[in-house]
Amino acid sequence: MTRSFDEQEIRNAVVFRLRQLMPGARIVHELNVAGQGTNRIDVAAIGTEHIVAVEIKSRKDVLKRLEEQLKAFNEVSHLVIVAAHEKHFADYREPYWDDDHTPERHLNHPIFFGKRFSYRKNVWRYPKPEKSDWVYARGDDAWSFDRFKDLSRIPRAASMLEMLWAAELQAECRRHLISCSQRSTRGVMVRDLAWNLTGKEVTHAVCRQLRQRAFAEADAPIYPDQPAAASQPAQEPLSLPFEGTTA
């Protein structure tokens, strides 16, 4: 896929950080969110029981579709992050702050601007600040989340299952001893799996299939009996030539 230099630069940095935060996760680019319109997750980190989705907004992008994208991605992932260029941020100050109080940089979108306590884990500003500029977390890493606390939200089971192909749904039906055949429709299998499996089992099923599916742009497939830790080591983000450019 042809990408702009600006987008690729942010993407490289995001992938590097995700490998640090979720060792063993499989990185997948342009993951289609089936059943959720035409939205694609720019970068997904898929662990054995968590999916983190990242939407990238370069300096050339606009935030017009962000609300729609967030709604779709929240249906299928445990955490959604917006990695956006500094261009999309503005200073925020509380009315009671004095002039010496350093303002916080907030994503300039109604969902995020002024929401000081709700979304700070969901926005990564690029270029990455050395430390967080959030008043109550100054000194912390600006791009971070807690795998135990911040990934506790439960996605919608049917929406997660909608990401799977028919053959993948059939495999999970058979794995869980749910009746199906080659003629079973995706809708019927999604319904039966969502009805019979716990939320945790649905997440494991979707992650298992996405970690081993062949993608146009992703880490090597990871199979259930294969150690994930050796998938790919974290590398320093580089602004390398990409398709459509010359070195």
The 8 nearest C-alpha neighbors of each residue, nearest first, counted from 0:
[[1, 2, 242, 243, 241, 216, 215, 29],
 [0, 2, 242, 243, 3, 241, 244, 7],
 [3, 1, 7, 0, 6, 4, 241, 242],
 [2, 4, 5, 6, 7, 1, 241, 8],
 [3, 5, 7, 6, 8, 2, 238, 241],
 [6, 4, 8, 3, 7, 57, 9, 58],
 [5, 7, 57, 9, 3, 8, 4, 10],
 [8, 6, 10, 4, 9, 5, 11, 3],
 [7, 9, 238, 5, 11, 6, 10, 4],
 [10, 8, 12, 6, 7, 11, 13, 5],
 [9, 11, 7, 13, 12, 8, 6, 14],
 [12, 10, 236, 14, 8, 9, 13, 7],
 [11, 13, 236, 15, 9, 10, 14, 16],
 [14, 12, 10, 16, 15, 11, 17, 9],
 [15, 13, 17, 11, 16, 12, 10, 18],
 [14, 16, 12, 18, 13, 17, 233, 236],
 [17, 15, 19, 13, 18, 14, 20, 12],
 [16, 18, 20, 14, 19, 15, 21, 13],
 [19, 17, 22, 21, 16, 15, 233, 20],
 [20, 18, 16, 17, 21, 22, 233, 15],
 [19, 21, 17, 18, 22, 16, 143, 144],
 [22, 20, 18, 24, 17, 19, 23, 46],
 [23, 21, 18, 24, 19, 20, 228, 17],
 [22, 24, 228, 227, 21, 230, 25, 46],
 [25, 23, 46, 45, 22, 21, 44, 26],
 [24, 26, 45, 44, 218, 210, 27, 46],
 [25, 27, 44, 218, 217, 43, 24, 45],
 [28, 26, 217, 43, 42, 25, 216, 30],
 [27, 29, 42, 41, 216, 30, 217, 43],
 [30, 28, 41, 40, 39, 42, 31, 27],
 [31, 29, 40, 39, 28, 32, 27, 41],
 [30, 32, 39, 33, 29, 40, 38, 162],
 [31, 33, 35, 39, 162, 38, 30, 34],
 [34, 32, 162, 35, 161, 31, 36, 37],
 [33, 35, 36, 161, 32, 158, 162, 37],
 [36, 34, 33, 71, 32, 37, 38, 158],
 [37, 35, 38, 34, 33, 32, 71, 39],
 [38, 36, 35, 39, 32, 31, 33, 34],
 [37, 39, 36, 32, 68, 31, 35, 40],
 [40, 38, 31, 30, 29, 32, 41, 37],
 [39, 41, 30, 29, 42, 52, 54, 43],
 [40, 42, 29, 54, 28, 53, 39, 55],
 [43, 41, 28, 53, 40, 27, 52, 29],
 [44, 42, 52, 27, 51, 26, 45, 53],
 [43, 45, 26, 51, 25, 24, 50, 46],
 [46, 44, 50, 25, 24, 43, 49, 206],
 [45, 47, 24, 49, 48, 50, 25, 44],
 [46, 48, 206, 49, 203, 207, 45, 24],
 [47, 49, 203, 46, 202, 206, 50, 199],
 [50, 48, 46, 77, 47, 45, 51, 150],
 [49, 51, 45, 76, 77, 44, 46, 52],
 [50, 52, 78, 44, 43, 76, 77, 79],
 [53, 51, 43, 79, 42, 40, 80, 78],
 [54, 52, 80, 42, 81, 79, 41, 43],
 [53, 55, 81, 41, 82, 40, 80, 56],
 [56, 54, 82, 83, 81, 53, 57, 41],
 [57, 55, 83, 60, 82, 84, 54, 58],
 [58, 56, 6, 84, 60, 59, 5, 83],
 [57, 59, 84, 60, 86, 56, 5, 87],
 [60, 58, 57, 61, 5, 56, 6, 3],
 [61, 59, 57, 56, 58, 62, 55, 6],
 [62, 60, 63, 59, 56, 64, 58, 87],
 [61, 63, 65, 64, 60, 108, 56, 66],
 [62, 64, 61, 65, 66, 67, 60, 108],
 [65, 63, 67, 62, 66, 68, 61, 69],
 [64, 66, 68, 62, 67, 63, 69, 61],
 [65, 67, 69, 68, 64, 70, 63, 110],
 [68, 66, 70, 64, 65, 69, 71, 38],
 [69, 67, 65, 71, 70, 66, 72, 64],
 [70, 68, 72, 66, 71, 67, 73, 65],
 [69, 71, 67, 73, 68, 72, 66, 74],
 [70, 72, 68, 74, 69, 73, 35, 67],
 [73, 71, 69, 74, 75, 70, 76, 68],
 [74, 72, 70, 76, 75, 71, 69, 79],
 [73, 75, 154, 72, 155, 71, 158, 76],
 [76, 74, 159, 154, 73, 72, 158, 155],
 [77, 75, 50, 73, 78, 154, 51, 72],
 [76, 78, 150, 152, 50, 51, 154, 49],
 [79, 77, 51, 76, 150, 52, 80, 50],
 [78, 80, 52, 53, 51, 121, 73, 72],
 [81, 79, 121, 53, 122, 52, 82, 54],
 [80, 82, 122, 54, 53, 83, 55, 123],
 [83, 81, 123, 55, 124, 122, 54, 56],
 [84, 82, 56, 124, 55, 125, 57, 81],
 [83, 85, 125, 57, 86, 58, 124, 87],
 [84, 86, 87, 88, 125, 124, 83, 126],
 [85, 87, 84, 88, 58, 83, 89, 57],
 [86, 88, 85, 107, 106, 84, 83, 89],
 [89, 87, 106, 107, 105, 85, 86, 104],
 [88, 90, 104, 105, 107, 91, 106, 87],
 [89, 91, 104, 103, 102, 105, 92, 88],
 [92, 90, 103, 102, 104, 105, 89, 113],
 [93, 91, 102, 94, 103, 96, 90, 101],
 [92, 94, 95, 96, 91, 102, 113, 97],
 [95, 93, 96, 92, 97, 91, 98, 100],
 [94, 96, 93, 97, 92, 98, 100, 99],
 [97, 95, 93, 94, 100, 98, 92, 99],
 [96, 98, 99, 100, 95, 94, 93, 101],
 [99, 97, 100, 96, 101, 102, 92, 95],
 [100, 98, 97, 101, 96, 102, 92, 95],
 [99, 101, 98, 97, 96, 102, 92, 103],
 [100, 102, 99, 103, 98, 92, 134, 132],
 [103, 101, 92, 91, 90, 100, 104, 132],
 [102, 104, 91, 90, 133, 132, 105, 101],
 [103, 105, 90, 89, 88, 91, 102, 106],
 [106, 104, 88, 112, 89, 107, 103, 91],
 [105, 107, 88, 112, 108, 111, 87, 89],
 [106, 108, 88, 112, 87, 89, 105, 109],
 [107, 109, 110, 111, 112, 106, 62, 87],
 [110, 108, 111, 112, 107, 113, 106, 114],
 [111, 109, 108, 112, 114, 66, 113, 107],
 [112, 110, 114, 109, 108, 106, 113, 118],
 [111, 113, 105, 107, 109, 114, 108, 106],
 [112, 114, 115, 111, 91, 105, 109, 92],
 [115, 113, 111, 112, 117, 116, 118, 110],
 [114, 116, 113, 117, 119, 118, 112, 133],
 [115, 117, 114, 118, 119, 113, 120, 133],
 [118, 116, 114, 115, 119, 120, 111, 121],
 [119, 117, 121, 120, 116, 114, 111, 122],
 [118, 120, 121, 122, 117, 116, 115, 133],
 [121, 119, 118, 122, 144, 143, 80, 142],
 [122, 120, 80, 118, 119, 81, 79, 123],
 [123, 121, 81, 80, 120, 119, 82, 124],
 [122, 124, 82, 142, 81, 83, 125, 121],
 [123, 125, 83, 127, 84, 82, 85, 126],
 [126, 124, 127, 84, 85, 83, 123, 82],
 [125, 127, 124, 128, 84, 85, 9, 83],
 [126, 128, 125, 124, 129, 141, 123, 142],
 [129, 127, 130, 141, 126, 131, 124, 125],
 [128, 130, 127, 141, 131, 140, 138, 139],
 [131, 129, 140, 141, 138, 128, 139, 132],
 [130, 132, 141, 137, 139, 133, 140, 138],
 [133, 131, 137, 103, 134, 130, 136, 104],
 [132, 134, 136, 131, 135, 137, 103, 119],
 [133, 135, 136, 137, 132, 103, 131, 101],
 [136, 134, 133, 137, 132, 131, 138, 139],
 [137, 135, 133, 139, 134, 138, 131, 132],
 [136, 138, 131, 132, 139, 134, 133, 135],
 [137, 139, 130, 131, 136, 140, 132, 141],
 [140, 138, 131, 130, 137, 136, 141, 143],
 [139, 141, 130, 142, 131, 143, 138, 129],
 [140, 142, 131, 130, 143, 139, 128, 129],
 [143, 141, 140, 123, 144, 127, 120, 16],
 [142, 144, 140, 141, 120, 145, 20, 16],
 [143, 145, 120, 149, 146, 142, 20, 148],
 [144, 146, 149, 148, 147, 143, 150, 20],
 [147, 145, 150, 149, 148, 144, 20, 21],
 [146, 148, 145, 150, 149, 151, 144, 152],
 [149, 147, 145, 150, 151, 146, 144, 152],
 [148, 150, 145, 151, 146, 147, 144, 78],
 [151, 149, 77, 146, 152, 148, 78, 147],
 [150, 152, 149, 148, 153, 147, 77, 146],
 [151, 153, 77, 150, 154, 149, 78, 76],
 [152, 154, 77, 151, 155, 198, 76, 150],
 [155, 153, 74, 75, 76, 77, 156, 152],
 [154, 156, 74, 158, 157, 159, 75, 153],
 [155, 157, 159, 158, 193, 154, 160, 201],
 [158, 156, 160, 159, 155, 193, 161, 189],
 [159, 157, 161, 155, 160, 156, 75, 74],
 [158, 160, 75, 156, 161, 157, 162, 155],
 [159, 161, 157, 162, 158, 163, 189, 156],
 [160, 162, 158, 159, 163, 33, 34, 157],
 [163, 161, 33, 160, 159, 32, 164, 158],
 [164, 162, 161, 160, 167, 168, 165, 205],
 [163, 165, 167, 166, 168, 162, 185, 161],
 [164, 166, 168, 167, 185, 169, 163, 184],
 [167, 165, 169, 168, 164, 170, 163, 181],
 [168, 166, 170, 164, 169, 165, 163, 171],
 [169, 167, 165, 171, 170, 166, 172, 163],
 [168, 170, 172, 166, 167, 171, 165, 173],
 [171, 169, 167, 173, 168, 172, 174, 166],
 [170, 172, 174, 168, 173, 169, 175, 167],
 [173, 171, 177, 169, 175, 174, 170, 176],
 [174, 172, 176, 170, 175, 171, 177, 169],
 [173, 175, 171, 172, 176, 170, 177, 169],
 [174, 176, 172, 173, 177, 171, 196, 192],
 [177, 175, 173, 174, 172, 178, 171, 179],
 [178, 176, 172, 175, 173, 179, 191, 192],
 [177, 179, 176, 172, 173, 180, 191, 188],
 [180, 178, 183, 177, 172, 169, 181, 188],
 [181, 179, 183, 182, 178, 169, 184, 173],
 [180, 182, 183, 179, 169, 184, 166, 165],
 [181, 183, 180, 184, 179, 185, 165, 169],
 [184, 182, 180, 181, 179, 187, 185, 188],
 [183, 185, 187, 186, 182, 188, 165, 181],
 [186, 184, 188, 187, 165, 189, 183, 168],
 [185, 187, 189, 184, 188, 190, 161, 183],
 [186, 188, 190, 184, 189, 185, 191, 183],
 [189, 187, 191, 185, 190, 186, 192, 184],
 [190, 188, 186, 192, 187, 191, 160, 185],
 [189, 191, 187, 193, 188, 192, 194, 186],
 [192, 190, 188, 194, 193, 189, 195, 187],
 [191, 193, 189, 195, 194, 190, 196, 188],
 [194, 192, 190, 191, 196, 195, 157, 156],
 [195, 193, 191, 192, 196, 190, 197, 189],
 [194, 196, 192, 193, 191, 197, 177, 190],
 [197, 195, 192, 200, 193, 194, 201, 198],
 [196, 198, 200, 199, 201, 195, 193, 194],
 [199, 197, 201, 200, 202, 156, 196, 153],
 [198, 200, 202, 197, 201, 203, 48, 196],
 [199, 201, 203, 197, 202, 198, 196, 204],
 [202, 200, 204, 198, 199, 203, 196, 205],
 [201, 203, 199, 205, 204, 200, 48, 206],
 [202, 204, 200, 206, 48, 201, 205, 207],
 [203, 205, 201, 207, 202, 206, 200, 208],
 [206, 204, 202, 208, 207, 203, 209, 201],
 [205, 207, 209, 203, 208, 204, 47, 210],
 [208, 206, 204, 210, 205, 209, 203, 47],
 [207, 209, 205, 211, 210, 206, 212, 204],
 [210, 208, 212, 206, 211, 207, 205, 45],
 [209, 211, 221, 207, 208, 220, 206, 212],
 [210, 212, 220, 221, 222, 209, 208, 213],
 [213, 211, 209, 210, 208, 214, 220, 221],
 [212, 214, 211, 220, 215, 217, 219, 209],
 [215, 213, 216, 217, 212, 27, 28, 218],
 [214, 216, 217, 213, 28, 29, 27, 0],
 [217, 215, 214, 28, 27, 218, 29, 213],
 [218, 216, 27, 26, 28, 214, 219, 215],
 [217, 219, 26, 25, 220, 27, 230, 216],
 [218, 220, 217, 221, 230, 25, 211, 213],
 [221, 219, 211, 210, 218, 212, 222, 213],
 [222, 220, 211, 210, 225, 227, 219, 223],
 [221, 223, 225, 211, 224, 220, 210, 207],
 [224, 222, 225, 221, 207, 226, 211, 210],
 [223, 225, 222, 226, 221, 227, 207, 211],
 [226, 224, 222, 223, 227, 221, 228, 229],
 [227, 225, 228, 229, 224, 221, 230, 223],
 [228, 226, 23, 230, 229, 225, 221, 24],
 [227, 229, 23, 230, 226, 22, 231, 24],
 [228, 230, 227, 231, 226, 23, 232, 225],
 [229, 231, 227, 228, 23, 219, 232, 218],
 [232, 230, 229, 233, 218, 228, 23, 219],
 [233, 231, 234, 230, 229, 18, 228, 22],
 [232, 234, 18, 15, 231, 19, 235, 16],
 [235, 233, 15, 236, 232, 237, 18, 231],
 [234, 236, 237, 15, 233, 12, 11, 16],
 [237, 235, 11, 12, 15, 234, 238, 14],
 [238, 236, 239, 235, 11, 8, 12, 234],
 [237, 239, 8, 240, 236, 7, 11, 4],
 [238, 240, 237, 241, 246, 8, 7, 4],
 [239, 241, 246, 244, 245, 238, 242, 4],
 [242, 240, 244, 243, 239, 1, 2, 245],
 [243, 241, 1, 244, 0, 240, 2, 245],
 [242, 244, 1, 241, 245, 2, 240, 0],
 [245, 243, 242, 241, 240, 246, 1, 4],
 [246, 244, 240, 243, 241, 242, 239, 4],
 [245, 240, 244, 239, 241, 242, 243, 238]]
